[in-house]
Amino acid sequence: PGSGTEEDPWRIYTADDLQGASNRGYYKVMNDIDLSQWIIDNNPEHGWIPIGRNSGDATYIDGDSHTISGLWISTTDNFNGLFSNFSAGQIKNLNVEVASGKSVKGGDYTGVLIGRNANGSIVNCSIKGDVEGTIHVGGVSGYAVATTINNVQYNGQVNTCSENAFVGGLVGQSEGCSISVCRTNSIVSSANSNNNVGGLVGCAIGGLVEKTVANTNVAAIGTNGHVGG
């Protein structure tokens, strides 16, 4: 139900509803959603299918402080997370939890919340669970460009075994982003060379990072890297 406008958003009740939340327009989550049964029924080998792969344009998601739980992914594909790749829009007021004993595992552009986010905002979100990817890997987003990230918390482990990677507790690589009032409680690790590893952001190009705390263990194995808490 709904018409996709800000005044009358499409309303999300189930995991099936959530799978459709990638078109241009406004969406609102109406209750907590456990993805476990949907994964068993639809993709038991590789887990959740990320929303909006190459189609999330001007997509606005209001979680209304509800929790999406039972998330896990195991693939070598790029652009992985609860959401895949948004070119514009907003994700706000949403809590996301990875299934116990599982992780979000993918290729390039992998984060628990979203693989790649551009020209939008991530606001008032709480993310819990482990993530593993290749080049751009973050607890919240693997890569973010021209994005506002405000009042976001991440708890979990972020890891890569690839070379030339960007790995961060919040974002693997940010470009022209405003990151403020955020917190990570995490372990961020890299097991190869030439990597950029940070408790908050692996590499920040321009933009701003302020009023933000990293309670983080940072570990890197290999040469020619840039590593910071």
C-alpha positions as CSV (number, residue, x, y, z in Angstrom):
1,P,0.0,0.0,0.0
2,G,0.9,3.6,-0.6
3,S,1.7,5.8,-3.5
4,G,5.4,6.4,-3.1
5,T,5.2,10.1,-2.1
6,E,6.7,11.6,1.0
7,E,3.2,12.1,2.3
8,D,2.0,8.6,1.4
9,P,5.0,6.3,1.2
10,W,4.9,2.7,0.1
11,R,4.7,0.7,3.3
12,I,6.9,-2.3,4.0
13,Y,5.6,-5.1,6.2
14,T,7.5,-8.2,5.0
15,A,10.9,-9.3,3.5
16,D,9.1,-9.6,0.1
17,D,8.0,-5.9,0.4
18,L,11.5,-4.9,1.3
19,Q,12.9,-6.6,-1.8
20,G,10.9,-4.2,-3.9
21,A,12.2,-1.0,-2.2
22,S,14.6,0.2,-4.9
23,N,12.5,2.3,-7.3
24,R,12.4,6.1,-7.2
25,G,10.1,7.2,-4.3
26,Y,9.5,7.0,-0.6
27,Y,9.2,3.9,1.6
28,K,8.4,3.3,5.2
29,V,9.1,0.2,7.3
30,M,6.0,-0.6,9.4
31,N,7.3,-3.3,11.7
32,D,10.4,-5.4,12.6
33,I,11.3,-7.9,9.8
34,D,13.3,-11.1,10.1
35,L,14.9,-12.1,6.8
36,S,15.7,-15.7,7.9
37,Q,12.7,-17.5,6.3
38,W,12.9,-15.4,3.1
39,I,16.5,-16.5,2.7
40,I,15.6,-20.2,3.3
41,D,12.8,-20.0,0.8
42,N,14.5,-18.0,-1.9
43,N,18.3,-18.1,-1.8
44,P,19.6,-20.6,0.8
45,E,23.0,-20.9,-0.7
46,H,24.0,-17.2,-1.0
47,G,21.7,-15.5,1.4
48,W,19.9,-12.1,1.1
49,I,19.8,-10.6,-2.4
50,P,20.9,-6.9,-2.0
51,I,18.2,-4.4,-2.9
52,G,18.7,-1.9,-5.7
53,R,21.6,-3.3,-7.6
54,N,22.2,-0.6,-10.2
55,S,18.6,0.6,-9.8
56,G,18.4,2.5,-6.5
57,D,17.8,6.0,-7.9
58,A,16.3,8.7,-5.5
59,T,15.1,6.0,-3.1
60,Y,14.1,7.2,0.3
61,I,13.8,4.6,3.1
62,D,12.4,5.4,6.6
63,G,12.9,2.5,9.0
64,D,10.7,4.2,11.6
65,S,13.2,2.9,14.2
66,H,12.4,-0.8,13.3
67,T,14.9,-3.6,13.1
68,I,15.8,-5.7,10.0
69,S,17.4,-8.9,11.4
70,G,18.6,-12.3,10.1
71,L,20.7,-10.7,7.3
72,W,23.6,-12.7,5.8
73,I,25.2,-12.8,2.4
74,S,27.9,-15.2,0.9
75,T,28.9,-14.3,-2.6
76,T,31.8,-13.0,-4.7
77,D,29.5,-10.5,-6.5
78,N,30.1,-6.7,-6.1
79,F,27.8,-4.2,-4.4
80,N,26.6,-6.1,-1.4
81,G,24.7,-5.3,1.8
82,L,21.1,-5.0,2.8
83,F,21.0,-2.5,0.0
84,S,23.3,-2.7,-3.0
85,N,23.9,0.5,-4.9
86,F,22.0,3.8,-4.5
87,S,22.7,6.7,-6.8
88,A,20.6,9.1,-4.7
89,G,18.2,9.1,-1.8
90,Q,18.2,8.5,1.9
91,I,18.2,5.6,4.5
92,K,17.1,6.8,8.0
93,N,15.9,5.5,11.3
94,L,16.8,1.9,10.6
95,N,18.4,-0.8,12.7
96,V,20.1,-3.7,10.9
97,E,21.4,-6.9,12.5
98,V,23.4,-9.7,10.8
99,A,22.3,-13.3,11.7
100,S,24.2,-14.9,14.6
101,G,27.2,-16.8,13.3
102,K,26.9,-15.3,9.9
103,S,28.3,-12.3,8.0
104,V,27.8,-10.1,5.0
105,K,30.5,-11.5,2.6
106,G,31.0,-10.2,-0.9
107,G,33.4,-8.7,-3.5
108,D,34.1,-5.0,-4.1
109,Y,31.7,-2.4,-2.6
110,T,30.5,-4.4,0.4
111,G,29.0,-3.0,3.6
112,V,26.4,-4.3,6.1
113,L,23.9,-1.6,5.3
114,I,24.8,-0.7,1.7
115,G,27.5,-1.5,-0.8
116,R,27.8,1.9,-2.4
117,N,25.9,5.1,-1.7
118,A,26.1,8.4,-3.6
119,N,24.5,11.8,-3.4
120,G,22.3,11.0,-0.4
121,S,22.3,10.5,3.3
122,I,22.4,7.8,6.0
123,V,20.9,9.1,9.2
124,N,20.0,7.7,12.6
125,C,20.9,4.1,11.9
126,S,22.4,1.3,14.0
127,I,24.3,-1.6,12.3
128,K,25.4,-4.8,14.0
129,G,27.3,-7.7,12.4
130,D,30.5,-8.8,10.6
131,V,31.4,-7.9,7.0
132,E,34.1,-9.1,4.6
133,G,34.8,-7.9,1.1
134,T,37.6,-7.1,-1.3
135,I,38.5,-3.6,-2.3
136,H,36.0,-1.2,-0.7
137,V,34.7,-2.6,2.6
138,G,33.0,-0.8,5.5
139,G,30.8,-1.7,8.5
140,V,28.1,0.6,7.1
141,S,29.0,1.2,3.5
142,G,31.8,0.0,1.3
143,Y,32.0,3.3,-0.6
144,A,30.2,6.6,-0.2
145,V,30.4,9.7,-2.3
146,A,28.8,13.1,-1.6
147,T,26.9,11.5,1.2
148,T,25.9,12.8,4.7
149,I,26.3,10.2,7.4
150,N,25.0,11.4,10.7
151,N,24.2,9.7,14.0
152,V,25.2,6.2,12.8
153,Q,26.6,3.4,15.0
154,Y,28.4,0.2,13.9
155,N,29.3,-2.8,16.0
156,G,31.2,-5.7,14.4
157,Q,34.2,-6.9,12.5
158,V,35.4,-5.6,9.1
159,N,37.9,-7.6,7.1
160,T,39.6,-7.9,3.8
161,C,42.2,-10.3,2.4
162,S,42.7,-8.3,-0.8
163,E,45.5,-5.9,-2.0
164,N,45.0,-2.2,-2.6
165,A,41.9,-2.1,-0.4
166,F,40.1,0.6,1.6
167,V,38.7,-0.8,4.8
168,G,36.9,1.2,7.6
169,G,34.7,0.7,10.6
170,L,32.1,3.0,9.1
171,V,33.1,3.4,5.4
172,G,35.8,1.8,3.3
173,Q,36.3,4.9,1.2
174,S,34.5,8.3,1.4
175,E,34.7,11.1,-1.2
176,G,33.2,14.5,-0.4
177,C,31.2,13.1,2.5
178,S,30.1,14.7,5.7
179,I,30.4,12.2,8.6
180,S,29.4,13.4,12.0
181,V,28.2,12.2,15.4
182,C,28.9,8.5,14.6
183,R,30.5,5.7,16.6
184,T,32.2,2.4,15.9
185,N,32.8,-0.5,18.3
186,S,34.7,-2.7,16.0
187,I,37.7,-4.8,14.8
188,V,39.0,-3.6,11.4
189,S,41.6,-5.8,9.8
190,S,43.5,-6.2,6.6
191,A,45.6,-9.3,5.6
192,N,47.4,-7.9,2.6
193,S,49.6,-5.1,1.3
194,N,49.0,-1.6,0.0
195,N,45.8,-1.2,2.0
196,N,44.2,1.8,3.7
197,V,42.7,0.8,7.0
198,G,40.9,3.0,9.5
199,G,38.8,2.7,12.6
200,L,36.3,5.1,11.0
201,V,37.2,5.5,7.3
202,G,39.9,3.6,5.3
203,C,40.4,6.6,3.1
204,A,38.7,10.0,3.1
205,I,39.0,12.2,0.0
206,G,37.8,15.7,0.9
207,G,34.7,16.2,3.0
208,L,34.5,16.3,6.8
209,V,34.7,13.9,9.7
210,E,33.8,15.4,13.1
211,K,32.3,14.6,16.5
212,T,32.9,10.9,15.8
213,V,34.4,8.1,18.0
214,A,36.2,4.9,17.0
215,N,36.5,2.4,19.8
216,T,38.3,0.1,17.5
217,N,41.1,-2.5,17.2
218,V,42.9,-1.9,13.9
219,A,45.2,-4.6,12.5
220,A,47.1,-4.8,9.3
221,I,49.5,-7.3,7.8
222,G,51.5,-6.4,4.8
223,T,53.7,-3.5,3.5
224,N,53.1,0.0,2.1
225,G,49.8,0.5,3.9
226,H,48.2,3.4,5.7
227,V,46.7,2.4,9.0
228,G,45.1,4.5,11.7
229,G,42.7,4.2,14.7
